[in-house]
């Protein structure tokens, strides 16, 4: 395939013209034959853009506790375990058992809902049960959430990058 001579000249002239228009962006001196205006480069093209990745882990944790509270409510009813006052207090779920003999059943129910949930039983406080995420499990969960968010951010960056091509 042979390209005609006039097409090569037009392509070369457009490239030279583009180089002349872009040249003021690379030098601080004003030459009379160069355009006076610079091309306004966006922050990402000037090298000043960075990605701030922050995960609101407290909100995520509260959402997870709400989800686990709903699942716990459903499983306790299904297994006919009497309880009262199931609520979310800070970073833990709190409930009162109606029957002291239900502690074995509730243990298996909790493990079936979420193996990362820990619990304490307080018989002296009206059979109070507190469910929470242990610190070591919270660290693992936070790392996992950070990795997921990082991967999602990378996917968005690559989508934006490849939409130009």
WODAVEN-V749494 format. One record per backbone hydrogen bond with DSSP energy under -0.5 kcal/mol. CO is the residue of the C=O (numbers start at 1). NH is the residue of the N-H. If there is no record, write none. Layout:
# WODAVEN-V749494
co=CO nh=NH
co=CO nh=NH
This chain:
# WODAVEN-V749494
co=4 nh=8
co=5 nh=9
co=6 nh=10
co=7 nh=11
co=8 nh=12
co=9 nh=13
co=10 nh=14
co=11 nh=15
co=12 nh=16
co=13 nh=17
co=14 nh=18
co=15 nh=19
co=16 nh=20
co=17 nh=21
co=18 nh=22
co=19 nh=23
co=20 nh=24
co=22 nh=25
co=23 nh=26
co=23 nh=27
co=29 nh=31
co=31 nh=34
co=39 nh=41
co=42 nh=45
co=42 nh=46
co=43 nh=48
co=43 nh=49
co=50 nh=52
co=51 nh=53
co=52 nh=54
co=54 nh=56
co=55 nh=57
co=56 nh=60
co=57 nh=61
co=58 nh=62
co=59 nh=63
co=60 nh=64
co=61 nh=65
co=62 nh=66
co=63 nh=67
co=64 nh=68
co=65 nh=69
co=66 nh=70
co=67 nh=71
co=68 nh=72
co=69 nh=73
co=70 nh=74
co=71 nh=75
co=72 nh=76
co=73 nh=77
co=74 nh=78
co=75 nh=79
co=76 nh=81
co=77 nh=80
co=80 nh=82
co=82 nh=98
co=82 nh=99
co=84 nh=96
co=85 nh=87
co=87 nh=89
co=87 nh=94
co=88 nh=90
co=89 nh=92
co=91 nh=133
co=92 nh=89
co=93 nh=131
co=94 nh=87
co=95 nh=129
co=96 nh=84
co=99 nh=102
co=100 nh=103
co=101 nh=104
co=102 nh=106
co=103 nh=107
co=104 nh=108
co=105 nh=109
co=106 nh=110
co=107 nh=111
co=108 nh=112
co=109 nh=113
co=110 nh=114
co=114 nh=117
co=116 nh=134
co=118 nh=132
co=120 nh=130
co=121 nh=123
co=122 nh=125
co=122 nh=128
co=123 nh=126
co=123 nh=127
co=127 nh=97
co=128 nh=122
co=129 nh=95
co=130 nh=120
co=131 nh=93
co=132 nh=118
co=132 nh=134
co=134 nh=138
co=135 nh=139
co=136 nh=140
co=137 nh=141
co=138 nh=142
co=139 nh=143
co=140 nh=144
co=141 nh=145
co=142 nh=146
co=143 nh=147
co=144 nh=148
co=145 nh=149
co=146 nh=150
co=147 nh=151
co=148 nh=152
co=149 nh=153
co=150 nh=154
co=151 nh=155
co=152 nh=156
co=153 nh=157
co=154 nh=158
co=155 nh=159
co=156 nh=160
co=157 nh=161
co=158 nh=162
co=159 nh=163
co=161 nh=164
co=162 nh=165
